């Protein structure tokens, strides 16, 4: 059973339910906003650190001047008339820069698949031609289209009858054409099969390594993805042999495929029929080496292709600007929310002080009946504790959606509950300190002085 | 039992300093029934607060059973108030949030008595003061006389050695005041020491010893001769 002195506090709390409720709400709002502000800052920091420690932000990208503004789109074929075409041979620039850990090519790519739906659409679209053309030209294109159509029908028929060939139902997949060092630079390993090597780059066979989700997508329902190894996929114009499936990474890599970069294969074996322009990537271990590396690479490319024909980009510089901006915004939000919590805590302290002063005479009587200063402190602290705990609980309920909304607005994924928990704990402690101050002040009142109070 | 040696109490009110008690020497023995009398502002309530360890002294020595009370830590002073003293106030000073029963139980909770025991003891005490039918009533639902009887029951909850009553009948009509006075006399008859502050000469004369205080000084300390009063 409760000690009778605590019953006094309990009943006063209930009798002043509106005031008590508003106090709890003030604590909840203060704790909720401060916790979400702290969570946002911690999450922004974590996200920034993870982002900047990834390979993509420890590398320099070399492109031709023409491609510099469109770096993330698939590189298109360059005619021979272009001034400069960067090829995988230019990766040898890394040999004169000891700070470079990996040098590789990765070009965004799409793999279009051949299936019945695709053929029908090809038939309806009227082939690759279009627009007004001379009748001779139309006849020639029509013949070409019919030939291609027959060829595709034949390929599809052959593939469908061969259990070793996969005819995907999906229309296309996204992936990258890469050189093998891409895998090392991104720490990618296979769970089944193997990665392709430098030797495979010059093979006339087309190999493909799949991300784990891509493999799931291509495998038949209920079958193990390992059974895909060695099988071929029929694309729009060729077969790809699946040689490996990557380990799950939890990143975008799981949804991609990787094929050897074929731009330098003799006789133009790639789909464009000629050498294609490349984005060359040079990775360093320590991001602080990026500037020095950039200088050395600039010298090499200037010497090879002349000034102004290429661009060396440093994605980290832009990322750092973005990170600093986000950190600044998060810090400002945290400052405002903590300021809000501070103001709320001061007000809570003030209201609790007023509540305890209204009980000043009670303090005198309780002391006369045998309560020590410590007993009085415990008594009033219990009220402060209940208000803070209930407020903190409600604040936690507020903090989760608020933190998610702020993180979503900042373009971040949902943060860890641990950050919100830390925020709730710290802001509750701050509120607790403020709410206990009146208890300390009241516990030291002289009994005779308290007894003289009229209230 | 109680010995005050050269006790003084100075209230520092900024520019003004008030000497509420000046060099008070007083001895109260076990079983005495003492009335402290004097006009308003004479220092009688201050003296009672000091006797009840509710206020600190500015100078002098307070010995309780030869122990110097003024040097004891707060926790020990609180224990003495709880175990050995019982207080009765002019304005009753019951907690309006608690029932009569809970008000009487409260001091026992500081004495570490179990809920069951303090509840049964409180019921007994309320029956003794004739309030068995009012146990679960809040003080606001009771008359002044009833409230003071609850306060007396509360003061007795830990079997005190000393009852300190500060104008216990001050807020009561004369018939109810008489009830309270009779209760105090009965307690004293049972061996409990009673120190009562009053400005009512009639009530002062019902005590066994009468101390008059004026301007913070002990003015008179006399044994009341009952025969003379009765005659």
Interface residues (C-beta under 8 A of the other chain):
Chain A: X1 X3 X4 X5 X7 X8 X11 X12 X15 X361 X362 X364 X365 X367 X368 X369 X370 X371 X372 X373 X374 X375 X446 X447 X448 X449 X451
Chain B: X46 X49 X52 X54 X55 X56 X74 X75 X77 X78 X79 X81 X82 X83 X85 X87 X89 X93 X95 X97 X98 X102 X103 X105 X106 X107 X109 X110 X111 X115 X154 X158
